[in-house]
């Protein structure tokens, strides 16, 4: 072991005259797996301070032997952690358990990636099973076999790209936690995404939709509010009145755990936006709203408004982003409003707006008259 690190067995007196055994680390030992700093470790062992008979003396001998065995094991693990050697026992560890625990602390895309990997490996994968070949096979699986749980159809290339990005992040985390002795990402490529058009409503189309009657009032209100708030459908479904509170500046804001990122966020909304929520009450804001309304009923409403472009409920979020940017909001403010983890994600909408501005600038010409 490195000279600056020591581990020893400490005996702590108990009220009944026994001594509790525990390990004491000096200096404090940082566990890269749990991300916690360890000062002591209780061994759940005890010895008699003053053994009175042969039975108690034998008990003390066994307890001391067990404590020494654990001490030796911890010394080996600390050495491996300091010098970068992979503990051979870890090859037997359940990699899926590690993946699941990491996914539980991240946003929902991690959970989706975890489920796809479970299907790919048939529900069993140890650390020792991980290899460059396995990673390449999972990459091919995402491109050719992975299916959506909702539709049963093959996932899109961009969905496969997103899952692969998540998977590579997980492999990096496994390397950081010394679960693997190499960063497997260095030996295979990701899945490049393809550029896709993000449909959105212009301000004129949005006004037209608002002024078009809708057979379902809650669908109409939640759709309009989606543009004002830029919230995802999952967050609108779960939005409750106690999450809409006064902000420090006296206006209104939404203070809630965002479903996708699993982070507590504050989203500022205007008085006009709040008016589409209806009379304040208790429980859910949009009572009676169901995800099924975002399919046929939404399409019918859009059709009645004369909007024929391919449009899903999520496009209201695209609409919010493009309208904010077109109105002069800076990209960082819009990124915050959209609760994006990375401003690069918001840049996509800025590019859409810039393309629109360029098309407008080129629309006036004397050359083709």
C-alpha positions in Angstrom: 0.0 0.0 0.0 1.1 3.6 -0.6 2.8 5.0 2.5 0.4 7.8 2.8 -2.6 5.5 3.3 -3.3 3.3 6.4 -6.1 1.1 7.6 -6.3 -0.3 11.1 -8.7 -2.2 13.3 -10.2 -0.1 16.1 -11.9 -1.5 19.2 -14.7 0.7 20.5 -16.1 0.0 24.0 -19.7 -1.0 24.3 -21.9 -0.5 27.4 -22.1 -4.3 28.1 -18.3 -4.6 28.4 -17.7 -5.9 24.9 -15.7 -4.2 22.2 -17.0 -3.4 18.8 -14.6 -3.9 15.9 -14.4 -1.4 13.0 -11.9 -0.3 10.4 -10.4 3.2 10.5 -9.0 4.7 7.3 -6.3 7.5 7.4 -6.6 9.7 5.6 -10.2 9.4 4.6 -10.7 7.0 1.7 -12.7 8.2 -1.3 -14.8 5.3 -2.7 -15.1 5.9 -6.5 -18.0 3.5 -6.7 -20.3 5.2 -4.1 -18.8 8.7 -4.4 -18.6 8.9 -0.6 -15.7 9.6 1.7 -15.0 6.8 4.2 -13.5 7.4 7.6 -14.7 4.3 9.4 -16.3 1.0 8.4 -18.3 -1.0 11.0 -17.5 -4.7 10.7 -20.5 -5.9 12.8 -18.1 -7.9 14.9 -17.3 -7.7 18.6 -14.9 -9.3 21.1 -15.1 -9.7 24.9 -12.9 -7.1 26.6 -12.2 -9.6 29.4 -13.0 -13.2 28.3 -14.1 -15.3 31.2 -14.0 -18.8 29.7 -12.8 -20.8 26.7 -15.9 -20.1 24.7 -15.4 -16.4 24.9 -11.7 -16.7 24.1 -12.5 -18.8 21.0 -15.1 -16.2 20.0 -12.5 -13.5 20.2 -10.1 -15.5 18.1 -12.7 -16.0 15.3 -13.8 -12.4 15.4 -10.2 -11.2 15.2 -9.5 -13.5 12.2 -12.6 -12.2 10.4 -11.6 -8.6 11.1 -8.1 -9.3 9.7 -9.5 -10.9 6.6 -11.7 -7.9 5.9 -8.7 -5.6 6.6 -6.6 -7.4 4.0 -9.4 -7.2 1.5 -9.8 -3.4 2.0 -6.0 -2.9 1.6 -6.0 -4.8 -1.7 -9.0 -2.8 -3.0 -7.4 0.5 -2.0 -4.2 -0.5 -3.8 -6.2 -1.3 -7.0 -8.0 2.0 -6.7 -4.8 4.0 -6.3 -2.7 2.3 -9.0 -5.5 1.6 -11.5 -5.5 -2.2 -11.5 -8.8 -3.9 -12.0 -10.1 -6.0 -9.1 -10.6 -9.5 -10.6 -13.6 -10.0 -8.4 -15.3 -7.1 -10.2 -15.5 -9.1 -13.4 -18.1 -11.2 -11.8 -20.2 -8.2 -10.7 -23.6 -7.6 -12.3 -23.1 -4.9 -14.9 -26.8 -4.4 -15.3 -27.2 -3.5 -11.7 -24.5 -0.8 -12.1 -26.3 0.5 -15.2 -29.7 0.5 -13.5 -28.3 2.4 -10.5 -26.6 5.0 -12.7 -29.8 5.4 -14.8 -31.9 6.0 -11.7 -29.9 9.1 -11.0 -30.1 10.5 -14.5 -32.9 11.6 -16.9 -35.3 9.3 -18.6 -33.2 8.7 -21.7 -30.8 6.7 -19.5 -33.7 4.5 -18.4 -34.7 4.0 -22.0 -31.2 3.1 -23.0 -30.9 0.7 -20.0 -34.1 -1.1 -21.1 -32.8 -1.5 -24.7 -29.5 -2.9 -23.4 -31.3 -5.4 -21.2 -33.3 -6.6 -24.2 -30.1 -6.8 -26.3 -28.2 -8.9 -23.7 -31.1 -11.1 -22.7 -31.2 -9.7 -19.2 -27.7 -10.9 -18.2 -24.4 -9.1 -18.4 -21.4 -9.2 -16.0 -18.5 -6.7 -16.0 -16.4 -9.5 -17.5 -18.8 -9.7 -20.5 -18.1 -6.1 -21.5 -15.9 -5.9 -24.6 -15.4 -3.8 -27.7 -17.2 -6.5 -29.7 -20.2 -6.4 -27.4 -20.4 -2.6 -27.7 -20.2 -2.8 -31.5 -23.0 -5.5 -31.4 -25.2 -3.2 -29.3 -24.5 -0.4 -31.7 -25.7 -2.6 -34.6 -28.7 -3.7 -32.5 -29.8 -0.1 -32.0 -29.6 0.5 -35.8 -31.3 -2.6 -37.0 -33.4 -4.3 -34.2 -34.3 -2.0 -31.4 -38.0 -1.2 -31.3 -40.1 1.4 -29.6 -42.1 0.2 -26.6 -45.0 2.5 -27.5 -45.4 1.8 -31.2 -43.5 -1.5 -31.6 -41.8 -0.1 -34.7 -38.0 0.1 -35.2 -36.6 3.2 -33.5 -35.4 6.1 -35.7 -31.7 6.6 -36.5 -31.7 9.7 -34.3 -33.2 7.8 -31.4 -30.5 5.2 -31.9 -27.9 8.0 -31.9 -29.3 9.3 -28.6 -29.2 5.9 -27.0 -25.7 5.3 -28.1 -24.6 8.7 -26.7 -26.1 7.7 -23.4 -24.5 4.2 -23.5 -21.1 5.8 -24.1 -21.6 8.1 -21.2 -22.4 5.1 -19.1 -19.2 3.3 -20.2 -17.2 6.4 -19.3 -18.8 6.3 -15.8 -18.0 2.6 -15.5 -14.3 3.5 -16.2 -14.3 6.4 -13.8 -15.7 4.1 -11.1 -12.9 1.6 -12.0 -15.5 -1.0 -12.9 -13.5 -1.4 -16.2 -9.8 -1.1 -16.6 -10.1 0.7 -20.0 -12.5 3.3 -21.5 -14.2 1.1 -24.1 -15.3 4.2 -25.9 -11.9 4.7 -27.3 -12.3 1.6 -29.5 -15.6 2.0 -31.3 -17.6 4.8 -33.0 -20.9 6.3 -32.0 -24.0 6.7 -34.3 -24.0 10.0 -36.1 -27.5 11.7 -36.1 -29.2 12.9 -39.2 -30.5 16.5 -39.5 -34.2 16.6 -39.2 -36.7 19.4 -39.7 -38.4 20.5 -36.5 -41.9 21.5 -37.3 -43.3 24.6 -35.5 -46.1 27.1 -35.9 -45.5 30.6 -37.0 -47.2 33.3 -34.9 -49.9 33.7 -37.6 -50.6 29.9 -37.5 -50.6 29.9 -33.7 -53.1 32.8 -33.6 -55.3 31.0 -36.2 -55.2 27.8 -34.1 -56.2 29.7 -31.0 -59.1 31.3 -32.7 -60.3 27.9 -34.2 -63.0 26.1 -32.1 -61.9 22.8 -30.6 -64.3 20.1 -29.5 -62.2 19.3 -26.5 -61.7 22.3 -24.2 -58.9 20.8 -22.0 -56.9 19.9 -25.1 -57.2 23.4 -26.4 -56.1 25.0 -23.1 -53.2 22.6 -22.5 -52.0 23.0 -26.1 -52.0 26.8 -25.9 -50.4 26.7 -22.4 -47.7 24.4 -23.9 -46.6 27.2 -26.2 -46.6 29.8 -23.4 -44.7 27.5 -21.0 -42.6 25.3 -23.4 -43.3 22.3 -21.1 -43.3 18.8 -22.4 -46.5 16.8 -22.5 -45.2 14.6 -19.6 -44.8 17.6 -17.4 -48.1 19.1 -18.4 -49.8 15.8 -17.5 -48.4 15.8 -14.0 -48.6 19.6 -13.4 -50.4 20.4 -10.1 -51.7 23.7 -8.7 -49.3 23.6 -5.8 -46.4 23.7 -8.3 -47.6 27.1 -9.7 -46.4 29.7 -7.2 -45.4 33.3 -6.9 -41.8 34.1 -7.9 -39.6 36.5 -5.9 -40.3 39.2 -8.5 -44.1 38.9 -7.8 -44.9 37.1 -11.1 -45.8 33.5 -11.5 -43.6 30.5 -12.0 -43.7 26.7 -12.1 -41.6 24.9 -9.5 -41.5 21.2 -10.3 -39.4 18.2 -11.0 -39.0 17.9 -14.7 -39.8 14.3 -15.8 -37.1 14.0 -18.5 -34.1 15.5 -16.6 -35.3 14.5 -13.2 -34.2 17.9 -11.9 -36.1 20.5 -9.9 -36.6 23.5 -12.2 -38.2 26.9 -12.0 -40.1 27.9 -15.2 -41.4 31.5 -15.3 -44.8 32.1 -16.9 -46.8 35.2 -17.7 -50.2 36.1 -16.3 -51.6 35.4 -19.8 -50.2 31.9 -19.7 -51.7 31.3 -16.3 -55.2 32.4 -17.6 -55.2 29.3 -19.9 -55.0 27.0 -16.8 -58.6 27.9 -15.7 -59.8 28.6 -12.2 -57.3 27.7 -9.5 -58.1 24.5 -7.6 -56.4 21.5 -6.1 -54.6 18.5 -7.6 -53.9 18.5 -11.3 -54.2 21.7 -13.3 -55.5 20.1 -16.6 -57.9 17.6 -15.1 -59.2 15.1 -17.7 -56.3 15.6 -20.1 -55.1 12.3 -21.6 -52.2 11.5 -23.9 -54.6 10.0 -26.4 -56.0 13.5 -27.0 -52.7 14.5 -28.7 -53.3 12.1 -31.6 -56.6 12.2 -33.6 -58.4 15.0 -31.6 -55.3 17.2 -32.1 -55.0 16.4 -35.8 -58.7 17.3 -36.3 -58.2 20.6 -34.5 -55.2 21.4 -36.6 -57.0 20.4 -39.8 -59.9 22.7 -38.9 -57.4 25.5 -38.5 -56.1 24.9 -42.0 -52.7 23.6 -40.7 -51.6 20.7 -42.8 -47.9 20.3 -41.9 -46.9 17.2 -40.1 -47.4 18.2 -36.5 -47.3 16.4 -33.1 -48.0 17.8 -29.6 -44.2 18.1 -29.0 -44.1 20.6 -31.8 -45.8 23.1 -29.5 -42.5 23.1 -27.6 -40.6 23.7 -30.9 -43.1 26.6 -31.5 -42.3 28.1 -28.1 -38.6 28.0 -28.8 -38.8 29.6 -32.2 -41.3 32.2 -31.2 -39.1 33.3 -28.2 -36.0 33.5 -30.4 -37.8 35.3 -33.2 -39.1 37.7 -30.6 -35.5 38.7 -29.7 -34.9 36.5 -26.6 -31.2 35.4 -26.2 -30.4 31.8 -26.6 -29.3 31.3 -23.0 -32.6 32.6 -21.6 -34.5 30.3 -24.1 -32.3 27.4 -23.0 -33.3 28.0 -19.4 -36.9 28.3 -20.3 -36.8 25.0 -22.1 -35.0 23.4 -19.2 -32.2 22.2 -21.5 -29.2 20.7 -19.9 -27.0 22.0 -22.7 -27.3 25.2 -24.6 -26.2 23.3 -27.8 -29.6 21.6 -27.8 -31.2 25.0 -28.0 -28.9 26.1 -30.8 -31.0 23.9 -33.2 -33.9 26.3 -32.8 -31.6 29.3 -33.2 -30.5 27.8 -36.5 -34.1 27.4 -37.6 -34.8 31.1 -36.9 -31.7 32.2 -38.7 -32.7 30.2 -41.8 -36.1 31.9 -41.7 -34.5 35.3 -41.4 -32.2 34.5 -44.3 -35.1 33.4 -46.5 -36.9 36.6 -45.6 -33.9 38.7 -46.5 -33.7 37.0 -49.9 -37.4 37.3 -50.6 -37.0 40.8 -52.0 -35.1 40.9 -55.3 -35.0 42.9 -58.5 -32.8 40.4 -60.3 -35.6 37.9 -61.2 -38.3 40.5 -62.2 
